[in-house]
């Protein structure tokens, strides 16, 4: 009995050894298999190519290599080393740009969804919410309340943020990313929506400085009113101008002069003023747009107004001011939890009805504008809402410009992205169907020349 048991044990042991040998062999084979880098040379052939608004090639080829567009046209020769993507029945566009967002930023730099104003920073109280981590009580402007000018979105990007992939799946290859907490939340960065690390994503930074009229969660004390917020923002710009003057005099001839004190809050403001970098001022309703322009004129800032959902009332006035604007396409709608029997002011109903006409009115007036996603959590809603504006008078070329060329121009990167041209970064969107067709599907997205396919084919949300 004992001998039989011993023999059985030996056989089992031999089996385990054999199984182990098989596993080791498989692992060795797997480790020995070469890991090929993703292809960096592509050619999309026989596709309709919209190189820029109003400039289309009905059947052509676009070649991308090492992250750049190398050739585009109706009779381009496909290099032998290129991976060919058959484009028959497909349309190729420059990648879309979300002109103002927090995609890729940590929650600490974003407003909680339940504390975001429906029409962002359009003139609420300066105190903001009282939840979350409280900041030290502010007794005056010298305390620099809710001011984080030294922060740069590029330094805080989260490359594996799920929202980055979600926006990319919807056709967005780039975004202007900026924190949103505080009166001066920090500097904006123009980023590509792909990369292993945050350094891979940054295309240019800083490209703008944002201003809000609310301190955000945790802000206490001065300023605690709209008037106080406006006064504080003006004061910071005046302080920065004085700071710049002191440093300019000192650096011209420092011998015998007391060195000015370094101020990390004023240094970025000073630099923005000297370089005429865009300063993003909030202005959603008509009166707020004029207030933003007045603040910019008084402070010497180069304004880009964001919000503009009541832009249909000020389009003609903006036409003569040579100012760019960012339009929030998160169009106003009735709150789902609102009392259905409550009386709604006629002005509110009119605002909801006419807000989507703003892009068309801005286009007619010749105002340069770009689109941004506002509070939307689903990027497919952006094109759904843009389609509403197209139905109300905006041209398709105007809509495409607002999603590609215009944001690139406004933020100083039109020499790199925004159109499909040799030498530019290979940020490319490939669709089944016209971009503004409700049944359009995203087929491929190329960011820095790397090919991505939507995890689930993305069909644009119904415009309702």
KABEL-V167473 format. One record per residue. N is the residue number from 0. RES is the residue in one small letter. SS is DSSP state (~ for helix, > for strand, _ for the rest). PHI is phi in whole degrees, 0 to 359 (none if undefined). OMEGA is omega as a letter, one per 40 degrees, with the letter a starting at -180 (none if undefined). Layout:
[[N & RES & SS & PHI & OMEGA] [N & RES & SS & PHI & OMEGA]]
//
This chain:
[[0 & x & _ & none & a] [1 & x & ~ & 291 & i] [2 & x & ~ & 296 & i] [3 & x & ~ & 298 & i] [4 & x & ~ & 298 & a] [5 & x & ~ & 296 & a] [6 & x & ~ & 298 & i] [7 & x & ~ & 297 & i] [8 & x & ~ & 297 & i] [9 & x & ~ & 296 & i] [10 & x & ~ & 296 & i] [11 & x & ~ & 297 & i] [12 & x & ~ & 298 & i] [13 & x & ~ & 298 & i] [14 & x & ~ & 295 & i] [15 & x & ~ & 298 & i] [16 & x & ~ & 298 & a] [17 & x & ~ & 296 & i] [18 & x & ~ & 296 & i] [19 & x & ~ & 298 & i] [20 & x & ~ & 296 & i] [21 & x & ~ & 297 & a] [22 & x & ~ & 297 & i] [23 & x & ~ & 299 & i] [24 & x & ~ & 298 & i] [25 & x & ~ & 294 & i] [26 & x & ~ & 298 & i] [27 & x & ~ & 297 & i] [28 & x & ~ & 295 & a] [29 & x & ~ & 294 & a] [30 & x & ~ & 291 & a] [31 & x & ~ & 282 & a] [32 & x & _ & 294 & a] [33 & x & _ & 292 & i] [34 & x & _ & 265 & a] [35 & x & _ & 279 & i] [36 & x & _ & 291 & i] [37 & x & _ & 297 & a] [38 & x & _ & 299 & a] [39 & x & _ & 239 & a] [40 & x & > & 226 & a] [41 & x & > & 230 & i] [42 & x & > & 223 & i] [43 & x & > & 260 & a] [44 & x & > & 247 & i] [45 & x & > & 59 & a] [46 & x & > & 255 & i] [47 & x & > & 280 & a] [48 & x & > & 242 & i] [49 & x & > & 263 & a] [50 & x & > & 290 & i] [51 & x & > & 196 & i] [52 & x & _ & 306 & i] [53 & x & _ & 81 & a] [54 & x & > & 226 & a] [55 & x & > & 237 & i] [56 & x & > & 251 & a] [57 & x & > & 294 & i] [58 & x & > & 211 & a] [59 & x & > & 206 & a] [60 & x & > & 229 & i] [61 & x & > & 235 & a] [62 & x & > & 245 & i] [63 & x & > & 233 & i] [64 & x & > & 215 & i] [65 & x & _ & 52 & i] [66 & x & _ & 86 & a] [67 & x & > & 235 & i] [68 & x & > & 280 & a] [69 & x & > & 254 & i] [70 & x & > & 200 & i] [71 & x & > & 203 & i] [72 & x & > & 162 & a] [73 & x & _ & 282 & a] [74 & x & _ & 223 & i] [75 & x & _ & 279 & i] [76 & x & _ & 279 & a] [77 & x & _ & 279 & i] [78 & x & _ & 297 & a] [79 & x & _ & 296 & a] [80 & x & _ & 274 & a] [81 & x & _ & 277 & i] [82 & x & > & 281 & a] [83 & x & > & 269 & i] [84 & x & > & 251 & i] [85 & x & > & 290 & a] [86 & x & _ & 254 & i] [87 & x & _ & 302 & a] [88 & x & _ & 85 & a] [89 & x & > & 250 & i] [90 & x & > & 237 & a] [91 & x & > & 249 & i] [92 & x & > & 232 & i] [93 & x & > & 295 & a] [94 & x & _ & 300 & a] [95 & x & > & 284 & a] [96 & x & > & 234 & i] [97 & x & > & 271 & a] [98 & x & > & 281 & i] [99 & x & > & 192 & a] [100 & x & > & 201 & i] [101 & x & _ & 246 & a] [102 & x & _ & 303 & i] [103 & x & _ & 91 & a] [104 & x & _ & 262 & i] [105 & x & _ & 291 & a] [106 & x & ~ & 301 & a] [107 & x & ~ & 300 & a] [108 & x & ~ & 258 & a] [109 & x & _ & 245 & i] [110 & x & _ & 282 & i] [111 & x & _ & 301 & a] [112 & x & ~ & 303 & a] [113 & x & ~ & 281 & i] [114 & x & ~ & 244 & i] [115 & x & _ & 278 & i] [116 & x & _ & 300 & a] [117 & x & _ & 300 & i] [118 & x & _ & 242 & a] [119 & x & _ & 312 & i] [120 & x & _ & 52 & a] [121 & x & _ & 268 & i] [122 & x & _ & 132 & i] [123 & x & _ & 282 & a] [124 & x & _ & 287 & a] [125 & x & _ & 287 & a] [126 & x & _ & 289 & a] [127 & x & _ & 69 & a] [128 & x & _ & 285 & a] [129 & x & _ & 247 & i] [130 & x & _ & 267 & a] [131 & x & _ & 79 & a] [132 & x & _ & 290 & a] [133 & x & _ & 275 & i] [134 & x & _ & 268 & i] [135 & x & _ & 302 & a] [136 & x & _ & 299 & a] [137 & x & > & 258 & i] [138 & x & _ & 259 & a] [139 & x & _ & 179 & a] [140 & x & ~ & 298 & a] [141 & x & ~ & 294 & i] [142 & x & ~ & 278 & a] [143 & x & _ & 49 & a] [144 & x & _ & 296 & i] [145 & x & _ & 42 & a] [146 & x & > & 239 & a] [147 & x & _ & 225 & a] [148 & x & _ & 301 & a] [149 & x & _ & 283 & i] [150 & x & _ & 288 & i] [151 & x & > & 232 & a] [152 & x & ~ & 305 & a] [153 & x & ~ & 298 & a] [154 & x & ~ & 276 & a] [155 & x & _ & 238 & a] [156 & x & _ & 300 & i] [157 & x & _ & 248 & a] [158 & x & _ & 298 & a] [159 & x & _ & 265 & i] [160 & x & _ & 302 & a] [161 & x & ~ & 301 & a] [162 & x & ~ & 292 & i] [163 & x & ~ & 300 & i] [164 & x & ~ & 295 & a] [165 & x & ~ & 295 & i] [166 & x & ~ & 294 & i] [167 & x & ~ & 295 & i] [168 & x & ~ & 301 & a] [169 & x & _ & 271 & i] [170 & x & _ & 107 & i] [171 & x & > & 272 & i] [172 & x & > & 257 & a] [173 & x & > & 216 & i] [174 & x & > & 203 & i] [175 & x & > & 263 & a] [176 & x & > & 251 & a] [177 & x & _ & 207 & i] [178 & x & _ & 299 & a] [179 & x & _ & 232 & i] [180 & x & _ & 269 & i] [181 & x & _ & 105 & i] [182 & x & _ & 291 & i] [183 & x & > & 235 & a] [184 & x & _ & 290 & a] [185 & x & > & 137 & a] [186 & x & > & 264 & i] [187 & x & > & 269 & i] [188 & x & > & 234 & i] [189 & x & > & 267 & a] [190 & x & > & 235 & i] [191 & x & > & 269 & a] [192 & x & _ & 268 & i] [193 & x & _ & 190 & i] [194 & x & _ & 144 & i] [195 & x & _ & 284 & a] [196 & x & _ & 227 & a] [197 & x & ~ & 298 & a] [198 & x & ~ & 298 & i] [199 & x & ~ & 290 & a] [200 & x & ~ & 272 & a] [201 & x & > & 285 & i] [202 & x & > & 264 & i] [203 & x & > & 201 & i] [204 & x & > & 202 & e] [205 & x & > & 280 & i] [206 & x & > & 244 & i] [207 & x & > & 190 & i] [208 & x & > & 236 & a] [209 & x & > & 263 & i] [210 & x & _ & 235 & i] [211 & x & _ & 239 & i] [212 & x & _ & 255 & i] [213 & x & _ & 227 & a] [214 & x & _ & 283 & i] [215 & x & _ & 89 & a] [216 & x & _ & 303 & i] [217 & x & _ & 91 & a] [218 & x & _ & 289 & a] [219 & x & _ & 225 & i] [220 & x & > & 89 & a] [221 & x & _ & 293 & e] [222 & x & _ & 278 & a] [223 & x & _ & 234 & i] [224 & x & _ & 211 & i] [225 & x & ~ & 298 & i] [226 & x & ~ & 299 & i] [227 & x & ~ & 296 & i] [228 & x & ~ & 297 & i] [229 & x & ~ & 298 & i] [230 & x & ~ & 298 & a] [231 & x & ~ & 295 & a] [232 & x & ~ & 298 & i] [233 & x & ~ & 299 & a] [234 & x & ~ & 298 & i] [235 & x & ~ & 298 & i] [236 & x & ~ & 293 & i] [237 & x & ~ & 295 & i] [238 & x & ~ & 297 & a] [239 & x & ~ & 293 & i] [240 & x & ~ & 296 & i] [241 & x & ~ & 293 & i] [242 & x & ~ & 299 & i] [243 & x & ~ & 295 & i] [244 & x & ~ & 298 & a] [245 & x & ~ & 299 & a] [246 & x & ~ & 289 & i] [247 & x & ~ & 297 & i] [248 & x & ~ & 295 & a] [249 & x & ~ & 294 & a] [250 & x & ~ & 289 & i] [251 & x & ~ & 290 & a] [252 & x & _ & 204 & a] [253 & x & _ & 287 & a] [254 & x & _ & 300 & i] [255 & x & _ & 83 & a] [256 & x & _ & 251 & i] [257 & x & _ & 288 & a] [258 & x & _ & 290 & i] [259 & x & _ & 296 & a] [260 & x & _ & 280 & i] [261 & x & _ & 290 & i] [262 & x & _ & 227 & a] [263 & x & ~ & 292 & i] [264 & x & ~ & 285 & a] [265 & x & ~ & 272 & a] [266 & x & ~ & 302 & i] [267 & x & ~ & 293 & i] [268 & x & ~ & 291 & i] [269 & x & ~ & 303 & a] [270 & x & ~ & 294 & i] [271 & x & ~ & 295 & i] [272 & x & ~ & 293 & a] [273 & x & ~ & 293 & a] [274 & x & ~ & 271 & a] [275 & x & _ & 57 & i] [276 & x & _ & 292 & a] [277 & x & > & 302 & i] [278 & x & > & 246 & a] [279 & x & > & 273 & i] [280 & x & > & 254 & i] [281 & x & > & 283 & i] [282 & x & > & 192 & a] [283 & x & _ & 265 & i] [284 & x & _ & 275 & a] [285 & x & ~ & 303 & a] [286 & x & ~ & 296 & a] [287 & x & ~ & 287 & i] [288 & x & ~ & 296 & i] [289 & x & ~ & 296 & i] [290 & x & ~ & 297 & i] [291 & x & ~ & 298 & a] [292 & x & ~ & 293 & i] [293 & x & ~ & 294 & i] [294 & x & ~ & 298 & i] [295 & x & ~ & 296 & a] [296 & x & ~ & 295 & a] [297 & x & ~ & 290 & a] [298 & x & ~ & 262 & a] [299 & x & _ & 82 & a] [300 & x & _ & 280 & i] [301 & x & > & 267 & a] [302 & x & > & 274 & i] [303 & x & > & 231 & a] [304 & x & > & 270 & i] [305 & x & > & 241 & a] [306 & x & > & 120 & i] [307 & x & _ & 57 & i] [308 & x & _ & 286 & i] [309 & x & _ & 253 & a] [310 & x & ~ & 296 & i] [311 & x & ~ & 299 & a] [312 & x & ~ & 273 & a] [313 & x & _ & 237 & a] [314 & x & ~ & 303 & a] [315 & x & ~ & 295 & i] [316 & x & ~ & 294 & a] [317 & x & ~ & 287 & a] [318 & x & ~ & 302 & a] [319 & x & _ & 271 & a] [320 & x & _ & 256 & i] [321 & x & _ & 51 & i] [322 & x & _ & 240 & i] [323 & x & > & 270 & a] [324 & x & > & 224 & i] [325 & x & > & 246 & a] [326 & x & > & 259 & i] [327 & x & > & 280 & a] [328 & x & _ & 271 & i] [329 & x & _ & 279 & a] [330 & x & _ & 301 & a] [331 & x & _ & 293 & i] [332 & x & _ & 221 & i] [333 & x & _ & 292 & i] [334 & x & _ & 298 & a] [335 & x & _ & 299 & a] [336 & x & _ & 267 & a] [337 & x & _ & 290 & i] [338 & x & _ & 294 & a] [339 & x & _ & 295 & a] [340 & x & _ & 260 & a] [341 & x & _ & 290 & i] [342 & x & _ & 287 & i] [343 & x & _ & 249 & a] [344 & x & _ & 303 & i] [345 & x & ~ & 302 & a] [346 & x & ~ & 298 & i] [347 & x & ~ & 291 & i] [348 & x & ~ & 298 & i] [349 & x & ~ & 295 & i] [350 & x & ~ & 300 & i] [351 & x & ~ & 298 & a] [352 & x & ~ & 287 & a] [353 & x & ~ & 262 & a] [354 & x & ~ & 308 & a] [355 & x & ~ & 294 & i] [356 & x & ~ & 278 & a] [357 & x & ~ & 304 & a] [358 & x & ~ & 303 & i] [359 & x & ~ & 298 & i] [360 & x & ~ & 292 & i] [361 & x & ~ & 295 & i] [362 & x & ~ & 296 & i] [363 & x & ~ & 300 & a] [364 & x & ~ & 278 & i] [365 & x & _ & 81 & i] [366 & x & _ & 274 & i] [367 & x & _ & 281 & a] [368 & x & > & 216 & i] [369 & x & > & 229 & a] [370 & x & > & 259 & i] [371 & x & > & 222 & a] [372 & x & _ & 272 & i] [373 & x & _ & 60 & a] [374 & x & _ & 270 & a] [375 & x & _ & 298 & i] [376 & x & _ & 261 & i] [377 & x & _ & 247 & a] [378 & x & _ & 294 & i] [379 & x & ~ & 294 & i] [380 & x & ~ & 289 & a] [381 & x & ~ & 300 & a] [382 & x & ~ & 291 & i] [383 & x & ~ & 298 & i] [384 & x & ~ & 284 & i] [385 & x & ~ & 295 & i] [386 & x & ~ & 299 & i] [387 & x & ~ & 299 & i] [388 & x & ~ & 291 & i] [389 & x & ~ & 297 & i] [390 & x & ~ & 294 & a] [391 & x & _ & 254 & i] [392 & x & _ & 124 & i] [393 & x & _ & 286 & i] [394 & x & _ & 284 & i] [395 & x & ~ & 295 & i] [396 & x & ~ & 296 & i] [397 & x & ~ & 295 & i] [398 & x & ~ & 294 & i] [399 & x & ~ & 296 & i] [400 & x & ~ & 299 & a] [401 & x & ~ & 292 & a] [402 & x & ~ & 256 & a] [403 & x & _ & 222 & a] [404 & x & ~ & 294 & a] [405 & x & ~ & 300 & i] [406 & x & ~ & 298 & i] [407 & x & ~ & 295 & i] [408 & x & ~ & 290 & a] [409 & x & ~ & 300 & a] [410 & x & _ & 256 & i] [411 & x & _ & 75 & i] [412 & x & _ & 234 & a] [413 & x & _ & 292 & i] [414 & x & _ & 279 & a] [415 & x & _ & 237 & a] [416 & x & _ & 220 & i] [417 & x & _ & 110 & i] [418 & x & _ & 222 & i] [419 & x & _ & 260 & a] [420 & x & _ & 216 & i] [421 & x & _ & 303 & i] [422 & x & _ & 97 & i] [423 & x & _ & 275 & i] [424 & x & > & 297 & a] [425 & x & _ & 278 & i] [426 & x & _ & 258 & a] [427 & x & > & 224 & i] [428 & x & > & 245 & i] [429 & x & > & 241 & a] [430 & x & > & 236 & i] [431 & x & > & 262 & a] [432 & x & _ & 99 & i] [433 & x & _ & 296 & a] [434 & x & _ & 307 & a] [435 & x & _ & 257 & i] [436 & x & _ & 276 & a] [437 & x & _ & 299 & a] [438 & x & _ & 262 & i] [439 & x & _ & 301 & i] [440 & x & > & 233 & i] [441 & x & > & 283 & a] [442 & x & > & 266 & i] [443 & x & > & 220 & i] [444 & x & > & 226 & i] [445 & x & > & 248 & i] [446 & x & > & 236 & a] [447 & x & _ & 53 & i] [448 & x & _ & 80 & i] [449 & x & > & 265 & a] [450 & x & > & 270 & i] [451 & x & > & 231 & i] [452 & x & _ & 244 & i] [453 & x & _ & 306 & a] [454 & x & _ & 302 & i] [455 & x & _ & 229 & a] [456 & x & _ & 312 & a] [457 & x & _ & 266 & i] [458 & x & > & 259 & a] [459 & x & _ & 296 & a] [460 & x & _ & 298 & i] [461 & x & _ & 293 & a] [462 & x & _ & 284 & i] [463 & x & _ & 80 & none]]
//
